[in-house]
Amino acid sequence: MKTLNANLPTHPQRREMIALAAYYLAESRGFAPGKAEDDWLQAEQVIDAMIADHQLSRSTGMNAGRTSIRNALQSLSLLESQVVPDLDG
């Protein structure tokens, strides 16, 4: 019997997603010091909301995940840069 959590990202995958989102947040403010914890907490909220909304899962590919995370941060106006890099090649 499958559980509802079968396709949730693993703890290491979730942590990697949060780290990526926190990096994008820090990058968008020019890596100014003193906000790393705020970036991490904000990234956790965004990633957990995306997981709850089934936008990210255990099977999300890394390139698709990067694009989804950056786009979500942009749509929430959390990133100053509106440029999304082409990660497919």
MONORRA-V367532 format. One line per field, one symbol per residue. phi: phi as a letter, one per 30 degrees, with the letter a starting at -180 (. if undefined). psi: psi as a letter, one per 30 degrees, with the letter a starting at -180 (. if undefined). burial: 1 if it has 16 or more other ideal C-beta (glycine too) atoms within 10 Angstrom, else 0. Layout:
phi: ???
psi: ???
burial: ???
This chain:
phi: .dcdcdcdededdddddddddddeddddcihedjbeddeddddedddddddddidbbdcddddddeddddddddddhccddcccddcdk
psi: kklfgegkkleeeeeeeeeeeeeeeeefgghklggeeeeeeeeeeeeeeeeeggfklegkleeeeeeeeeeeeefghfkekgkjljgf.
burial: 00000001100011001101110111010000000000110111011001100001000100001111110111000110000000000
